[in-house]
């Protein structure tokens, strides 16, 4: 019955936008962050651990006793799935089915041409170069952020305060931002962070490079304020980063945008990609290479299977492009800046 309800209500994005995303969800998320936000460690990660142990113990006991009551197991499993399914959608998951961000922000369209991509990327390169030079005072040096990750994390509230002055719908109250207890396995899986939809805690991988850290934080907070789509969370996280009064946040945001734009150009026009690379400050290129080296050092056979699972999870929640949808951020950027200055 719950599944049927979700399939029906997903057909009415405006209804979800009005009464859930901009209505009941605001109170639910604030309530959850008030309860769990003050605790220094992740309650959501503990929940996952306990749930995993219950499953393992159930399997172990079944093998140990060599007796499995099929009817009893079926109903217990169904009960657990039903409760988790309800909490997921009620606490956060219905945000997957609201209006696309390009509609709610009144953007002209959701597509772009190759020429528009190239011209916009040139503008992003110019902005990233300027921000890198502003901080490093040398275009060949990697930006070094002297703040601790705890201090960087604390600045995220100010970034969203600034963004909410322009877009009140992105206002954040009662922060619940924590390092994942599973940062090491998370890195091997190839993920920089995630939102726990049951507790509304934003989890950030504590191991990721520091210059990627502010934009990653802002991405996960975007999920907390009701942005479910990964591409839209990238976009809102970018906006929060560049609206911060902190130069390191600005740089992290422009670096995020540049990486995605370059990746799209490489797919669409490899020759143009090679022409653009020499126009990027060497310090920025070294930074991107450092980040790539970090992730490559953790690559392993299991990563692709975790990403396949996540890809199917996104598609099951009406994100038809799955994990490839992260790149749709570029479309939002290009169309957003048709009426805004970069």
Protein Blocks (a to p, Z undefined) as FASTA:
>chain_A
ZZmmmmmmmmmmmlmmmmmmmmmmmmmmmmmmmmmmmpmbdfklmmmmmmmmmmmmmmmm
mmmnopacfklmmmmmmmmmmmmmmmmmmmmmmmmmmccfklmnopablcdcfklmmmmm
mmmmmmmmmmmmmmnopakbccddfbdfklmmmmmmmmmmmmmmmmmmlpcehiaddddf
klmmmmmnopabdcdfklopacddfkbcfklmmmmmmmmmmmmnopablklmmmmmmmmm
mmpcbfklmmmmmmmmmmmmmmmmmmmommlmmmmmmmpcfklmmmmmmmmmmmmmmgcf
klmmmmmmmmmmmmmnopanlmmlmmmmmmmmmmmmmmbcZZ
